[in-house]
Amino acid sequence: MVAAASAVVAIAAVTGMVAALGDGRASGEARPLPSGEPGFRALPAVPTPSPSPSPSASVRKSTPSPSARAGRTRAAAAPARLYGHPDSQVQEWVDAHPGDARRAVIESRIADRPAAVWFADFTPSTVTARVRAVTSAAAAEGRVPVVVPYAVAQRDCGGASEGGAPDLAAYDAWIDDFAKGLGSGEVVVVLEPDSIAQTDCLTADQRDGRFASLARAGRVLKAADPRARVYYDAGHSDWNPAARQAELLRQAGAASAASSDGVFTNVSNFNRTSDETAYARSVLSALGGPPGLGAVIDTSRNGNGAPADGEWCDPSGRSIGQAPTLATGVTGIDAYLWVKLPGESDGCKGSPGTFSPEYAYELAR
């Protein structure tokens, strides 16, 4: 399972990953997939409680979700004070398809829930303003945004999510600019998914350099905004063993209160929350560090757990998981987040990173 987890890398959808860009769109971003009006049975626009967690297996799959440009004001309040950026691919689809039988379910169960805002393009000249646009809008609503810096050098080890800064010096400067946009309010930072769990492709020197940059990034972000909560990449429960992941995290600064508030797991994956909770606690126990370190779990698509056959590309039979919240009621788990926005394709039901109403409806119903 570890080999499989390491081999299945993120599909980045560089064409559709982030809409928090200077012009509001990623370069060449595909628009939401067209949809007709098939004869689906309309369901009530009320979220269905997630099934009780049970153990399951999973393989690595992480697809960053496109985020959105500032614009409309969302009418529904975000649960547990989390901020929902008002313009996303799913919201565009909802706005453009008022007569679609799937609309009410997709809107109420996905579009109206807060999700992370990704910054995956390396555009130093605009990143401060783009981050500030998100954090200031959230502050105006009294909400907490979730932002995802995703531009580390040698991102995804040259795989489908390749990109990011040309080198670590450029990345350090980009993080400096990113931090300037945080403001002074609460913000959750999911720092560089895959950047620690997926380092086998790097030489020892390259790994040391990356970890030094990540440790620095945490310090810079928290110094810029003391209310920022920075979480480091712990992969997921079917990737590296907890002790191994903790050692990597320690090298990257995740055990230092000056850099870190803890770890995140399950980004874009399907593993049960119970499995991720146990894994995160094991990682934190092995990591050491100050007692206040916690974990956040991506619950966006884990309501039914991972497929038994290990399928990762828009697998059937999956479901949205626990709603995003900063109040989990679970010791050591600081938040359930939707880092991956449900309905944004892994590449099988649409181009990677683009919105698939078919898959969104399947996940939400």
Solvent accessible surface area in square Angstrom, and as a share of the most:
residue,aa,sasa,rsa
1,M,110,0.49
2,V,71,0.41
3,A,83,0.64
4,A,43,0.33
5,A,0,0.00
6,S,35,0.23
7,A,76,0.59
8,V,29,0.17
9,V,41,0.23
10,A,0,0.00
11,I,29,0.15
12,A,0,0.00
13,A,9,0.07
14,V,85,0.49
15,T,68,0.39
16,G,0,0.00
17,M,4,0.02
18,V,2,0.01
19,A,3,0.02
20,A,6,0.05
21,L,18,0.09
22,G,56,0.54
23,D,115,0.60
24,G,5,0.05
25,R,40,0.15
26,A,9,0.07
27,S,104,0.67
28,G,68,0.65
29,E,19,0.08
30,A,37,0.28
31,R,132,0.48
32,P,26,0.16
33,L,48,0.24
34,P,127,0.80
35,S,27,0.18
36,G,51,0.49
37,E,126,0.56
38,P,56,0.35
39,G,89,0.85
40,F,68,0.28
41,R,179,0.65
42,A,70,0.55
43,L,29,0.15
44,P,91,0.57
45,A,49,0.38
46,V,97,0.56
47,P,53,0.34
48,T,84,0.49
49,P,117,0.73
50,S,40,0.26
51,P,66,0.41
52,S,95,0.61
53,P,60,0.38
54,S,49,0.31
55,P,118,0.74
56,S,38,0.24
57,A,45,0.35
58,S,2,0.02
59,V,15,0.09
60,R,4,0.01
61,K,0,0.00
62,S,1,0.01
63,T,0,0.00
64,P,0,0.00
65,S,1,0.00
66,P,2,0.02
67,S,6,0.04
68,A,1,0.01
69,R,89,0.33
70,A,60,0.47
71,G,62,0.59
72,R,106,0.39
73,T,113,0.66
74,R,43,0.16
75,A,110,0.86
76,A,45,0.35
77,A,74,0.57
78,A,11,0.08
79,P,48,0.30
80,A,40,0.31
81,R,118,0.43
82,L,2,0.01
83,Y,5,0.02
84,G,8,0.07
85,H,15,0.07
86,P,13,0.08
87,D,4,0.02
88,S,13,0.08
89,Q,1,0.01
90,V,1,0.01
91,Q,18,0.08
92,E,21,0.09
93,W,1,0.00
94,V,0,0.00
95,D,65,0.34
96,A,69,0.54
97,H,38,0.17
98,P,103,0.65
99,G,52,0.50
100,D,8,0.04
101,A,37,0.28
102,R,9,0.03
103,R,62,0.23
104,A,46,0.36
105,V,1,0.00
106,I,0,0.00
107,E,46,0.20
108,S,25,0.16
109,R,7,0.03
110,I,0,0.00
111,A,2,0.02
112,D,38,0.20
113,R,33,0.12
114,P,4,0.02
115,A,18,0.14
116,A,6,0.05
117,V,2,0.01
118,W,0,0.00
119,F,0,0.00
120,A,8,0.06
121,D,32,0.17
122,F,60,0.25
123,T,50,0.29
124,P,57,0.36
125,S,109,0.70
126,T,46,0.27
127,V,0,0.00
128,T,28,0.16
129,A,60,0.47
130,R,15,0.06
131,V,0,0.00
132,R,118,0.43
133,A,44,0.34
134,V,2,0.01
135,T,11,0.06
136,S,59,0.38
137,A,30,0.23
138,A,0,0.00
139,A,65,0.50
140,A,92,0.71
141,E,87,0.39
142,G,47,0.45
143,R,56,0.21
144,V,1,0.01
145,P,3,0.02
146,V,8,0.05
147,V,0,0.00
148,V,0,0.00
149,P,0,0.00
150,Y,2,0.01
151,A,0,0.00
152,V,3,0.01
153,A,7,0.06
154,Q,94,0.42
155,R,8,0.03
156,D,7,0.03
157,C,41,0.25
158,G,49,0.47
159,G,23,0.23
160,A,57,0.45
161,S,0,0.00
162,E,100,0.45
163,G,40,0.38
164,G,21,0.20
165,A,5,0.04
166,P,102,0.64
167,D,72,0.37
168,L,47,0.24
169,A,76,0.59
170,A,23,0.18
171,Y,0,0.00
172,D,32,0.17
173,A,52,0.40
174,W,0,0.00
175,I,0,0.00
176,D,43,0.22
177,D,33,0.17
178,F,0,0.00
179,A,4,0.03
180,K,127,0.54
181,G,0,0.00
182,L,2,0.01
183,G,45,0.44
184,S,88,0.57
185,G,23,0.22
186,E,44,0.20
187,V,2,0.01
188,V,1,0.01
189,V,0,0.00
190,V,0,0.00
191,L,2,0.01
192,E,0,0.00
193,P,3,0.02
194,D,5,0.03
195,S,4,0.02
196,I,1,0.00
197,A,5,0.04
198,Q,18,0.08
199,T,1,0.00
200,D,109,0.56
201,C,72,0.43
202,L,10,0.05
203,T,79,0.46
204,A,67,0.52
205,D,119,0.62
206,Q,71,0.32
207,R,48,0.17
208,D,83,0.43
209,G,23,0.22
210,R,7,0.02
211,F,4,0.02
212,A,62,0.48
213,S,6,0.04
214,L,1,0.00
215,A,13,0.10
216,R,69,0.25
217,A,1,0.00
218,G,0,0.00
219,R,114,0.41
220,V,33,0.19
221,L,0,0.00
222,K,32,0.14
223,A,83,0.65
224,A,49,0.38
225,D,0,0.00
226,P,110,0.69
227,R,130,0.48
228,A,1,0.01
229,R,61,0.22
230,V,0,0.00
231,Y,1,0.01
232,Y,1,0.00
233,D,2,0.01
234,A,0,0.00
235,G,4,0.04
236,H,0,0.00
237,S,32,0.21
238,D,29,0.15
239,W,8,0.03
240,N,17,0.09
241,P,81,0.51
242,A,22,0.17
243,A,72,0.56
244,R,104,0.38
245,Q,0,0.00
246,A,1,0.01
247,E,68,0.31
248,L,3,0.02
249,L,0,0.00
250,R,100,0.36
251,Q,79,0.35
252,A,0,0.00
253,G,12,0.12
254,A,0,0.00
255,A,23,0.18
256,S,46,0.30
257,A,63,0.49
258,A,59,0.46
259,S,1,0.01
260,S,3,0.02
261,D,33,0.17
262,G,0,0.00
263,V,0,0.00
264,F,4,0.02
265,T,0,0.00
266,N,0,0.00
267,V,2,0.01
268,S,0,0.00
269,N,1,0.00
270,F,3,0.01
271,N,0,0.00
272,R,32,0.12
273,T,9,0.05
274,S,47,0.30
275,D,27,0.14
276,E,0,0.00
277,T,15,0.09
278,A,60,0.47
279,Y,18,0.07
280,A,0,0.00
281,R,107,0.39
282,S,53,0.34
283,V,0,0.00
284,L,24,0.12
285,S,93,0.60
286,A,43,0.33
287,L,4,0.02
288,G,39,0.37
289,G,47,0.46
290,P,46,0.29
291,P,142,0.89
292,G,67,0.64
293,L,20,0.10
294,G,1,0.01
295,A,0,0.00
296,V,2,0.01
297,I,0,0.00
298,D,2,0.01
299,T,0,0.00
300,S,0,0.00
301,R,0,0.00
302,N,3,0.02
303,G,5,0.04
304,N,56,0.28
305,G,0,0.00
306,A,9,0.07
307,P,12,0.07
308,A,114,0.88
309,D,120,0.62
310,G,19,0.18
311,E,74,0.33
312,W,65,0.23
313,C,13,0.08
314,D,6,0.03
315,P,5,0.03
316,S,75,0.49
317,G,41,0.40
318,R,35,0.13
319,S,20,0.13
320,I,11,0.06
321,G,2,0.02
322,Q,52,0.23
323,A,36,0.28
324,P,1,0.01
325,T,25,0.14
326,L,32,0.16
327,A,79,0.61
328,T,24,0.14
329,G,85,0.81
330,V,51,0.29
331,T,117,0.68
332,G,30,0.29
333,I,7,0.03
334,D,43,0.22
335,A,1,0.01
336,Y,18,0.07
337,L,2,0.01
338,W,2,0.01
339,V,2,0.01
340,K,0,0.00
341,L,7,0.03
342,P,0,0.00
343,G,0,0.00
344,E,0,0.00
345,S,0,0.00
346,D,0,0.00
347,G,31,0.29
348,C,84,0.50
349,K,51,0.22
350,G,17,0.17
351,S,55,0.36
352,P,47,0.29
353,G,0,0.00
354,T,0,0.00
355,F,0,0.00
356,S,1,0.01
357,P,7,0.05
358,E,92,0.41
359,Y,0,0.00
360,A,0,0.00
361,Y,6,0.02
362,E,36,0.16
363,L,0,0.00
364,A,3,0.02
365,R,143,0.52
